[in-house]
Amino acid sequence: MPTVGVKRDLLFKALGRTYTDEEFDELCFEFGLELDEITSEKEIISREQGDTKASGASDIILYKIDVPANRYDLLCLEGLVRGLQVFKNRLEAPRYRRVSPVSGEPQKLIITKETAAVRPFAVAAVLRNITFTQERYDSFIELQEKLHQNICRKRSLVAIGTHDLDTISGPFTYTAKPPGDICFKPLNQTKEYTATQLMSLYKTDSHLRHYLHIIEDKPVYPVIYDSNGVVLSMPPIINGDHSKITLKTKNVFIECTATDVTKAKIVLDMMVTMFSEYCSQPFTNIDPVSSPPDSESTEKIVQLLTRMCLLSQATGAGDEIEVEIPPTRSDVIHACDIMEDAAIAYGFNNITRTTPRTYTVANQFPLNKLTELLRQDLAAAGFTEALNFALCSQEDIADKLGKKISETKAAHISNPKTAEFQVARTTLLPGLLKTIAANRKMPLPLKLFEISDVVLKDDTKDVGARNSRRFCAVYYNKSPGFEVIHGLLDRTMQLLEVKSACGEGYHIQAADDSTFFPGRCAEIFVRGKSVGRLGVLHPDVINRFELTMPCSALEMDIEPFL
């Protein structure tokens, strides 16, 4: 959970009253937050660097507050105060709106095709007629840093740039150029540098050097220009000095460049909505959704949701409620998220402890019950159970099995940290073969089985994939032992009470599969439907898994037997 540090006196001033530490801790608990620590800047420095370094540091009391990881709207003082005030019914939930500039056409940000090679997305907005004080300015900068470290993943997904609109002129152009062609005076520098020189300059900078790797190996660097050719920023590294914001800035141009457009929009919404209260006219978008109420009355649910900054009203169609989701609440995705907020507003401690009106006996999930029963009997048949990782490499489920990765319906990890975990497994066989390879010195024969889930792409599911419970067994010995695997299949079908017969029973039929030796593979049919395959593995497959002896295998889906 992210931790937000706020000055206690500034917080109480914004809330309009003072609290004891215990009272504020209780308020945080009611709102779903946690007051983690009460400290000061001096105490923090003293603890981390020693008393000598802490001399001269501020003694102002700081509250360290843990906020949920998906509540980006609580990462700054403004959002935290707004949420608490609405929760305590001292403030109406704000309705954000987008307004057009009085003086003419809206600003434009033109994105060129060259950016596709480095950071393809960009979104922007303008905060007009804003009034900064030192505290507001500090909070504005701090929110950018919080977002950069949180949802922006240290600027790798999104980078935020803020500029004084009155010092630049639109339309703006977001493009990408070779580093030698980019030249400007970066923030807080006294002369111009090329992008190549900047990368060398910032290698020793304690703050910016952590972001250089994002683009330094790219052939082109992203850059934003105004209509006069003035460089606004070179994301995600540094802004230009020409357009830097100050306490006198009245109109702020905010741009977010990204590799993930959804997160870019969330970040832009946070920046705009958090500080729109300091503008003469707040502006942004509102997205309506509908959610059915819980056991409380419709009117009560409306009141509870409004306390959580979710403006709501009864539609009049039965008990249906229409809820407006503000751009500050990117964490609201499903109806259950809305009901969670209603429960928080109601107060978990206010839920009356009652004895259930009906008594029920819990039953094991049928699929898990079948799995447990099969495990016991397969172990009794002389096979040893193995449990392997649900993630594996692309090579394991494709190349090593003699298949193409495009044929596997595999769900890919978008940012794998290791080559061993690139995709969710679509078959249990590679895991068992790797287990055998790691235990080659054990006495033969090696008889292993596993009953676990595989993951398959499925466009009919809301998440785009589904789990499928599989049973896989392998027999590794000096001879293939196909009869052993076939016998295990017969025993499994006997346990599942499926007779050996065409039509209503089960039977096997010759099949071709690149994983198995030609002429030594069979497809398993149950009640006319294919549920799996068994056979002797192809020598090439055995060699790719660094094995030296024949091996037979069986893999089938057990969900059809429920």
Salt bridges, closest charged atoms under 4 A:
ASP9 OD1 - ARG8 NE 3.47
GLU23 OE1 - ARG17 NH2 3.68
GLU30 OE1 - LYS88 NZ 3.82
GLU37 OE2 - ARG47 NH2 3.23
GLU43 OE2 - ARG47 NH1 3.78
ASP73 OD2 - ARG71 NH2 2.84
GLU145 OE2 - HIS148 ND1 3.94
GLU145 OE2 - ARG155 NH2 3.89
GLU145 OE1 - HIS207 NE2 3.95
GLU216 OE1 - LYS203 NZ 3.13
ASP241 OD2 - LYS185 NZ 3.84
ASP241 OD1 - LYS244 NZ 3.65
GLU255 OE2 - HIS163 NE2 2.85
ASP260 OD2 - LYS263 NZ 3.68
GLU277 OE1 - ARG82 NH2 2.56
GLU324 OE1 - ARG95 NE 3.26
ASP331 OD2 - ARG329 NH2 2.82
ASP341 OD2 - ARG329 NH1 2.69
GLU372 OE2 - ARG375 NH1 2.81
ASP377 OD1 - ARG491 NH2 3.89
GLU385 OE2 - ARG375 NE 2.82
ASP396 OD1 - LYS400 NZ 3.31
ASP396 OD2 - LYS434 NZ 2.87
GLU420 OE1 - LYS434 NZ 3.43
GLU450 OE2 - ARG425 NH1 3.13
ASP453 OD1 - ARG469 NE 2.40
ASP458 OD2 - ARG466 NE 3.20
ASP490 OD1 - HIS486 NE2 3.94
ASP513 OD1 - LYS403 NZ 2.97
ASP513 OD2 - ARG533 NH1 2.92
GLU523 OE1 - ARG533 NH2 3.77
ASP540 OD2 - HIS538 ND1 3.72
GLU555 OE2 - ARG470 NH1 3.26
